Amino acid sequence: MSLVTDKVFYNALMSNASLVETVNGRIYNTTIPVPDEELPNTPMPIIIISFDGMQNDGFHKDSSYEGCVDKVQISIEVEADDREEVMDIVQAVRDTVSSYFENAEESQDDYELVPLDYQLSASPVEYDSKVPCFFQSLLYNCDTNP
């Protein structure tokens, strides 16, 4: 299930009605589904969730090829018109993900996708003059079940 870990991050963000309203529903998984020439005209703010790869821990007592834990990298990029808005949304994303995972129940459809654990880091806040926008990414290094 680790190959679809990004889905549970998407579900987490979509569960926060206030966050969804703040970004006018513009929460995307992997990319914004528009032609490249229209991408710079995408209204702000936006959130893009990306599956950035996975590594298996390797050897396990039951298998000499794959271990019982996958390390999955997920990034969540927030883009907005000004730095303050980016910071507010990034904090809301961070709080939402943490709360969703902490309160996950076995009855949820995506319960098996919730990471066993994660380490969180953040990219620098940057400015893209071509769009123009400010942006920052939260980077999640997740321990998951294969």
TITOR-91201 format. One line per 8 residues: number of its first residue (from 1); their letters; for each residue x, y, z of C-alpha. Coordinates in nm, 2 decimals. Layout:
<rs>
NUM> a> X/Y/Z  ...
</rs>
This chain:
<rs>
1> mslvtdkv> 0.00/0.00/0.00  0.30/0.23/0.03  0.29/0.31/-0.34  -0.03/0.51/-0.29  0.06/0.69/0.04  0.00/1.02/-0.13  -0.37/0.94/-0.14  -0.40/0.95/0.25
9> fynalmsn> -0.23/1.29/0.25  -0.48/1.41/-0.01  -0.77/1.27/0.20  -0.63/1.44/0.51  -0.62/1.78/0.34  -0.96/1.74/0.19  -1.10/1.66/0.53  -1.04/2.02/0.65
17> aslvetvn> -1.32/2.22/0.51  -1.16/2.55/0.62  -0.84/2.47/0.44  -1.03/2.35/0.12  -1.22/2.68/0.13  -0.90/2.89/0.18  -0.75/2.75/-0.14  -1.09/2.74/-0.32
25> griyntti> -1.07/2.36/-0.36  -0.73/2.38/-0.55  -0.57/2.08/-0.38  -0.40/1.86/-0.64  -0.24/1.52/-0.63  0.08/1.51/-0.84  0.02/1.81/-1.07  -0.23/2.07/-1.18
33> pvpdeelp> -0.43/1.91/-1.47  -0.39/2.19/-1.73  -0.18/2.23/-2.04  0.17/2.37/-1.97  0.09/2.70/-2.13  -0.20/2.76/-1.89  0.00/2.66/-1.58  0.13/3.01/-1.50
41> ntpmpiii> -0.23/3.14/-1.51  -0.36/2.90/-1.24  -0.53/3.11/-0.97  -0.36/3.12/-0.63  -0.34/2.98/-0.37  -0.28/2.61/-0.45  -0.16/2.30/-0.28  0.02/2.02/-0.48
49> isfdgmqn> 0.08/1.68/-0.32  0.36/1.46/-0.47  0.47/1.11/-0.43  0.85/1.16/-0.44  0.97/0.80/-0.43  1.01/0.50/-0.20  1.28/0.27/-0.07  1.23/-0.06/0.10
57> dgfhkdss> 1.44/-0.14/0.41  1.55/-0.47/0.25  1.61/-0.80/0.43  1.34/-0.94/0.66  1.32/-1.27/0.84  1.05/-1.39/0.60  1.21/-1.25/0.28  1.57/-1.20/0.16
65> yegcvdkv> 1.45/-0.94/-0.09  1.20/-0.71/0.07  1.17/-0.58/0.43  0.86/-0.51/0.63  0.89/-0.13/0.61  0.90/0.11/0.32  1.04/0.46/0.34  0.81/0.68/0.13
73> qisievea> 0.88/1.05/0.05  0.58/1.28/0.01  0.60/1.65/-0.05  0.32/1.91/-0.02  0.39/2.24/-0.20  0.19/2.55/-0.12  0.19/2.84/-0.36  0.03/3.18/-0.29
81> ddreevmd> 0.04/3.54/-0.39  0.23/3.66/-0.08  0.46/3.51/0.18  0.22/3.55/0.48  -0.05/3.35/0.30  0.20/3.08/0.22  0.30/3.06/0.59  -0.06/3.04/0.71
89> ivqavrdt> -0.15/2.77/0.46  0.16/2.57/0.53  0.09/2.57/0.90  -0.27/2.47/0.83  -0.15/2.18/0.61  0.10/2.07/0.88  -0.17/2.08/1.15  -0.43/1.90/0.93
97> vssyfena> -0.20/1.61/0.84  -0.09/1.56/1.20  -0.44/1.57/1.33  -0.58/1.34/1.06  -0.31/1.08/1.13  -0.34/1.10/1.51  -0.72/1.06/1.49  -0.72/0.78/1.23
105> eesqddye> -0.96/0.50/1.31  -0.96/0.14/1.17  -1.31/0.21/1.03  -1.17/0.47/0.78  -1.13/0.35/0.42  -0.78/0.48/0.41  -0.66/0.36/0.75  -0.41/0.12/0.61
113> lvpldyql> -0.25/0.41/0.42  -0.17/0.61/0.73  0.20/0.60/0.78  0.34/0.42/1.08  0.55/0.72/1.15  0.70/1.02/0.97  0.98/1.27/0.99  0.90/1.62/0.87
121> saspveyd> 1.11/1.89/0.72  1.04/2.20/0.51  1.20/2.36/0.21  1.30/2.73/0.21  1.04/2.98/0.12  1.10/3.09/-0.23  0.97/3.32/-0.50  0.90/3.23/-0.86
129> skvpcffq> 0.89/3.55/-1.07  0.76/3.36/-1.38  0.43/3.28/-1.21  0.46/3.51/-0.99  0.42/3.35/-0.65  0.58/3.25/-0.32  0.60/2.88/-0.24  0.72/2.64/0.02
137> sllyncdt> 0.71/2.26/0.05  0.66/2.03/0.35  0.86/1.71/0.31  0.74/1.40/0.48  0.97/1.09/0.51  0.72/0.82/0.60  0.76/0.47/0.74  0.48/0.26/0.59
145> np> 0.37/-0.10/0.54  0.46/-0.24/0.19
</rs>
